[in-house]
């Protein structure tokens, strides 16, 4: 029997866990709000990670960490150790940092800073999974907060978009060739990718968990309008990929046909086709264009140059890479630029999302990372979860493939939901076979079920 001290520690852990879930969901979209290149969610995650370590030393709390979560933690621990080893090994390489950018943007401190950021992001996956794995109330809390945060960000973006048309700058939209909503992301492309995750969680909450039924269409309308106003090409391609993956999982030909018919009008509506044509034109006679316009930032920096330099770096260092974060320090290496490509005069990133890490990590460690990111999907399929649940688990790796940086917290939160849900299904024998059982959802009385005894009987529910 547990004593009063053990009861109070476990109860405190439950309350702190609830605060963490609320905080991480509402802070994750604030990517454009930075102090010295540090996001609020990174500070919050750092403090939460320190606090969680205190709790995990208590046996009554640490015993609640599921085996699958511990396995994920160990594998990411191996990954981080290998990242440190490669960073030290790559100190032998000459670096080409820009001047007057501070010590954190030189080797090896840049790799260390990126590793800390990645650790904070991965902590979101682990902590969210721990909170919801044993408690259905934790899953309901996480999905509700995540959707509400997305709706608030979308409403801000929509108001900003219409205000900008009237000449009023509110910060949630901007004008390039046309007006685009950006919310708290600074750019429409990343904002659209984030909104795909919110729409996915909103659909998961409604059709899998059978919650938010009354407000679902209002939330979906706000999120959908903000998504269209963002004109996010990456977001549209990501949404189409997720739809097609869902159709493949369900093995329904009619789904494939319907989703395929939606592809062209959706890409036209978001200017995706025009954007892809623009990229194709940029790479036609790239060497000549770069020589003629060395100051064209859109041409010689970011994604455009990353597509040229990342393969060159991979060929030069296929096994060890150049070190985590060190693309920027190798960007002006004359061995890679040759006599044609111009140097960067500002801090430059590859802009390729997950694919950019091939150059930094090397091929073996990059493949190991991809396997780790796919792990929630593997666990969900092993639990015979629904197709919609597996799509939720697949969001993170696809979002990174479509350009989201690894240090952004929100994809890890979504994976934490998927991982925790897979453990909950397995532990309660609630899994289903999506080939034979129609979607959606687990039974409502099962998601509401709370234990009647024990230190955590109050649960982490919403109500």
Secondary structure as UniProt FT lines:
FT   HELIX           4..27
FT   TURN            28..29
FT   TURN            31..32
FT   STRAND          34..35
FT   TURN            36..37
FT   STRAND          38..39
FT   HELIX           40..56
FT   HELIX           59..62
FT   TURN            63..64
FT   HELIX           67..89
FT   HELIX           90..92
FT   TURN            99..100
FT   HELIX           103..105
FT   TURN            107..108
FT   HELIX           109..133
FT   HELIX           136..165
FT   TURN            166..167
FT   STRAND          173..175
FT   STRAND          179..181
FT   TURN            183..184
FT   HELIX           188..207
FT   TURN            213..215
FT   HELIX           216..230
FT   HELIX           233..250
FT   HELIX           253..269
FT   TURN            270..271
FT   HELIX           272..283
FT   TURN            284..285
FT   HELIX           286..292
FT   TURN            294..295
FT   HELIX           297..300
FT   HELIX           303..316
FT   TURN            318..320
FT   TURN            324..326
FT   HELIX           327..330
FT   TURN            331..332
FT   HELIX           334..337
FT   TURN            338..340
FT   HELIX           353..356
FT   HELIX           357..361
FT   HELIX           363..382
FT   TURN            383..384
FT   HELIX           387..401
FT   TURN            402..403
FT   TURN            406..407
FT   HELIX           409..427
FT   TURN            428..429
FT   TURN            434..436
FT   HELIX           444..448
FT   TURN            455..458
//
